[in-house]
Amino acid sequence: MKLREIPFRELNEKNIVSVSRYQVSQQQAWDEFVRHANNGTVFHTRKFLSYHPDDRFEDCSLIFTKRKKILSVLPAVVREEEDGISLISHAGSSFGGPVFQTGTSLKDTFFLVDCLLDFAAANKIDKVQLTLPPLIYSAHPGNYFDFALLEAGFTYCKREVSSVIPLDFADEDILLTFSDEARRAARKAMKSGVVVRESEDYNTFYALLENNLKLRHGVRPTHTLPELLSLRDLFPDDIRLFSAEVEGEMIAGIVLFVCNARSGLAFYISHREDRQEFRGVNLLFVEVIRWCIQHRLNYLDFGIFTVNMRPNWGLARFKESFGALGIFRDTFVKIV
């Protein structure tokens, strides 16, 4: 799909904001901007997005500049759907949306939304859909962008709820933040000889995960095993597997994505159904929370417990037992 460039949009005599499509030659500048941004995550980096095969998506990532300096970057794809051409940020990651520098003004945020809609209209894009990271991923949380979207006619497509633990306590107090039941289960795991350690045995974990998801939900993991291993190789410091073991046998595991300097995401959580009596998952959460605190993360995100805004009550209750609270993961949409 050939898209037009919009060379610039003159907003007033002094401020010029332009939007252009991302080029491969800009990868280093893009990832450097994301690394130092207010709300950038690993999912926004070109390094992460590069694991997708070239034929999976048609990339339409955008760079917004002001006075020849990057104002924002937006990872995105275009896709033909039943109701027309959609620009989506991002169809290949947990969330997308634009990445901003700390201190981006309300006016510049409005200018960016205007530019985005101009780009969409000029290229006969019928719909723009943006899934934003929860506010815990921002160094300085704010809602300028949400406000600008609503003022421009965007609406909430859906508001999923993610379970988040604020890590505002010492690691020796972890069990005090658990419910009585979760605390007893973690202590039972310790007494039963469960050992938690970091592991490189992704093959065993993936087999456990595949079986667990098939039995419980009839679905497959988001990533294939080669994709997960590829991501691990790309981000050896930021993608980590924690294994709960009994006599050296993995009975449960968590794959943690360190999304940025503030927050981690427990991307995959799985266990062996026939070893539930050991309560391996409970002890895993203790040690993953401990690791996050020791590495100075502010939040641990357990992921959403809603699907199309319908809650899984059991999953919500389970995550609440570890001290998790609900926070929105919003998706905005506008028919252009």
C-alpha angles and dihedrals in degrees: 000000000000112000128194123241119232103212097197146336115217107213099176138334095286107030124067121177120185133186128206137165119265117258124204090241088065096060096107094047090046095051092044090054091049092049093057098035128112096244107015119137136183087262090064096055124102087224090064096040091051092075090076114093112252092245096052096079139009102237117226101166114161136212119205117201134188120196088350093303124110111262096175144340126218121196106211147151133206119227135179110234135171092271096045139274115343130197106209130188099226129345092170103052140050091259140348133172125140122314115226136192117244110271099025105165126240090243094053089047090055090047090054093052090049090052092048092053091045089053091049094048093046091053097044092246108165101199138023118203124183128183109197128206115251113263092256088078092063122090088212108023117218142150104221092118095048088049093050091049093052091047089052093054102265117143134198109272089185140336110214120188122230125199111237132181115206105219096214097133137074119268092244088062097055096109091050089065093055126089116256091257094049091046092052091048092051091050090048089054090053092049091046091059099254111162123198120205140151111267142190093202096113091151093064093042093049093052089051091047094048092051093045095050092046093050096044105033109007092238139113128238117275091244130044115235092255089051092050091048090048091053091047089054092048093048107027092159096043104042113061135171119215116195130199109207140185114201089342095309118121111237099166140005146187127205107208123201113201095212098185141328091293109040143036127200123213092218099176125026119176143152143182111267091212092055099048092116089073091061091220094162092059093055090043090059091051092054097040090051089048091051091050093050092048089051090050099246115158099208142024114208115206093190130245124321094191130078115202087345095304111123126230095220096196093050091047091051092047093053092043088058088069093052098268123156129198123257129174125258099192131201117197126195138186131182104223 
